[in-house]
Amino acid sequence: MHIASGASSSTAQGSNVVIQSGDNMHRTQGAAGTVSVLGGTGARGGDVNIQSGASTVGVGGSVGIQAGDGAGSNSGGSVDITAGASVSGDAAAAGGDIRLQSGSVIGASRGGSTFIEGGAAE
């Protein structure tokens, strides 16, 4: 399946694509819906790619991953990044890697920085 929005050749932006689960409108109970994006299962598992757009004359697009705020005395949501396990039992097999890499630069500037920070207590 392929989902694509319309392009623009004018000075306006191309159209947006939004995938959103349903809200739960009850004041104190229930949960809103979940959005899942999954790669297929097979002899080689399917990949899931999330990539922002490249720029032709300016800044490239950003990718944001943010958990929801908690209400009242409830905690905010978590962001979990977990690499895949190797379940083959083969001593030569390894679990998946997690890579955090800043952007490179071609020219006289500097590459991007990588920051990992804990939350503040306010």
N, C-alpha and C positions, 0 to 999 in steps of 0.2 A: 504494500500500500504506500502511496506517496501523497503527502499533503503539502501543498505549496500555495503561497499567497501571491497576489499580483505584483508585478514589477512596475517601476515608474521610470520614465525617461525625462520627466520634468524636474523642476527644482524641489518638488514635494518628495516626501519619503515613500518607499514602497509600503504595501499594506502589511498589517500585523497579523500574527497567528497567536491565538490564545487558547490553551487547553486548561480548563479549570474544572475541578470536581464541584459537586453540589454543596451549597451551604446548609447548615442545620440551623434553623431559625428559632428553636426552643431556647428559652432564656437560661436554663440551668442543667439540662440533660442532653444526652445524645452526642454525636460527633459528626463533623462535616465529612464529606466523601474524601477518598484518597485518589491521587493521580499516580499511576505506575507506568513507567516506560521500561520495557523488558526486551532483551535480545532473545532470539529463539534458541531452543535446545536442539542439538544435533551432534554428529560425529565431531564437529568443531563448533563450539558455542558461538552464537551470534554476538556481535559487538553492539554497544550502545555508545553513540558519539554525541556530545554536546559541544557545539562550536559556534562562536560568534562570527560576525561577518568581517571580512577584510575591508579596508578603506582604499579607495582609489586616489584620494588627495588629502586625507586627514587622519584622524585617530581611528584605530580599529575598534570594533565593538567589544564590550565587556561581557563576561559570564559571571552572574551572581548566583550564589547558593546561600539561602538564608532561612533559618528556622523561625517559626512564629513565636511571638511574645506570649508569656503566660499572663493570666489575669489574677488579680488579688494575690493570694499567698501561694499560687501555683508556679512551678518552674517554667521557664521558657523551653521551647523545643530544642532538640539536639540535632547536630549534623554528624552523621556517621559515614565514614569512608572505610570500607573493608575490602581488602584484596581477596581473591578466590583461593580456596584451599586445594591442595592436591590430594585426591582421594584414591590414587592408583595403588598405594602400598609399595611402589617402586622407589628404592633408595635414591635413584638419580632424579626423581621428580621433585619439584620445588613448588611452594606456594607462590601466589602472584605477588608482584611488587606494587608499592605505592610510590609514585614519583611526584614531587612538587618542584616545578622548574619555572623560573622567571623567564621573561622574554629576552631574546638575543637582539643585538643591534648590528647593522652593517654600516660602518662609517665612523665618525669621530665622537660619537656620544657614548653613553654607557648602557649596559644591559639593565634589565629590571631587577628589583630586589625581591626577596622572599621573606615574608614575615609570618611567624606563628606566635600568637599572643593569647594569654588567658584573659578571661573576663574580669572586669573591675567590680568591686563591691561599693555601692554608693549609698 
